[in-house]
Amino acid sequence: MAKSNATPVNITILGKEFQVASPEDEHQTLLQAANFLDKRMREIRSAGKVLGLERIAVMAALNLSYELLNKPSTDTDSNAEFEQRIELLNEKIDDALKQSEQIGLTDNP
């Protein structure tokens, strides 16, 4: 994903808005990923066992990574692509969490 043609897109997760940069042709996919993540994080929060946005995000990331890694593999190239996309999404989530910490939106452990 080249940063030179990246444009900002706003995503909302658990009622918090984050701005991340993404190529315009990937905005829709990023929004779908954000909606999927929001749903998973709401499920974790509703279960009541995990408190705090940061901890909920970590649990959601672990759960999704586990599911992806345990999914039967049919194509090695697809797995490498998924791993790369997960890494990029993790970087975007980390950046958004760092920004929210700077403005006091996340819970500190």
C-alpha positions in Angstrom: 0.0 0.0 0.0 1.7 3.2 -1.1 1.5 6.1 1.2 1.9 8.7 -1.6 -1.7 8.2 -2.9 -3.3 7.7 0.5 -6.1 9.9 1.6 -7.9 10.2 4.9 -10.9 8.2 5.8 -12.9 8.4 9.0 -13.9 5.1 10.7 -15.9 4.7 13.9 -15.2 1.9 16.3 -17.2 1.6 19.6 -18.4 5.2 19.1 -15.0 6.6 18.8 -14.0 8.2 15.5 -10.5 7.6 14.0 -9.0 9.0 10.9 -6.7 6.7 9.0 -4.9 7.1 5.6 -5.7 4.7 2.9 -5.6 4.6 -0.9 -9.0 5.8 -2.2 -9.6 2.5 -4.0 -9.4 0.7 -0.7 -11.7 3.0 1.3 -14.7 0.8 1.0 -12.8 -2.3 2.1 -11.3 -0.4 5.0 -14.8 0.7 6.1 -16.1 -2.9 5.8 -13.1 -4.0 8.0 -13.9 -1.3 10.5 -17.5 -2.3 10.7 -16.6 -5.9 11.1 -14.1 -5.0 13.9 -16.6 -2.7 15.6 -19.1 -5.6 15.7 -16.5 -8.0 17.2 -15.5 -5.4 19.8 -19.1 -4.7 20.7 -19.6 -8.5 21.2 -16.5 -8.6 23.5 -17.7 -5.5 25.5 -21.2 -7.0 25.8 -19.8 -10.2 27.3 -18.6 -7.9 30.1 -15.3 -9.7 30.8 -13.0 -7.1 29.2 -13.0 -3.4 30.1 -11.3 -0.5 28.3 -11.1 0.2 24.6 -7.5 -0.8 24.3 -8.0 -4.2 26.0 -11.1 -4.9 23.9 -9.1 -4.0 20.7 -6.3 -6.4 21.7 -8.8 -9.2 22.4 -10.6 -8.6 19.1 -7.3 -8.6 17.2 -6.2 -11.9 19.0 -9.5 -13.5 18.2 -9.5 -12.5 14.6 -5.9 -13.5 14.1 -6.5 -16.9 15.7 -9.5 -17.5 13.5 -7.5 -16.5 10.4 -4.5 -18.7 11.3 -6.8 -21.7 12.0 -8.8 -21.4 8.8 -8.0 -24.2 6.4 -5.4 -23.0 3.9 -6.2 -23.5 0.2 -3.8 -21.0 -1.3 -0.3 -20.0 0.0 -0.3 -16.7 -1.9 -3.6 -15.8 -0.3 -2.3 -16.5 3.1 0.7 -14.2 2.5 -1.6 -11.5 1.3 -3.9 -11.9 4.3 -0.9 -11.7 6.7 0.3 -8.6 4.9 -3.2 -7.0 5.1 -3.5 -8.0 8.8 -0.1 -6.4 9.5 -1.2 -3.2 7.7 -4.5 -3.1 9.6 -2.6 -3.6 12.9 -0.3 -0.7 12.1 -3.3 1.5 11.4 -5.0 0.4 14.6 -1.8 1.1 16.6 -1.5 4.5 15.0 -5.2 5.3 15.8 -4.7 4.1 19.4 -1.6 6.2 19.8 -3.5 9.3 18.5 -6.4 8.6 20.9 -4.0 8.2 23.8 -2.5 11.6 23.0 -5.9 13.2 23.2 -7.1 11.1 26.2 -9.7 8.8 24.6 -8.3 5.4 25.6 -8.1 3.8 29.0 -4.6 3.3 30.4 -3.9 -0.1 31.9 
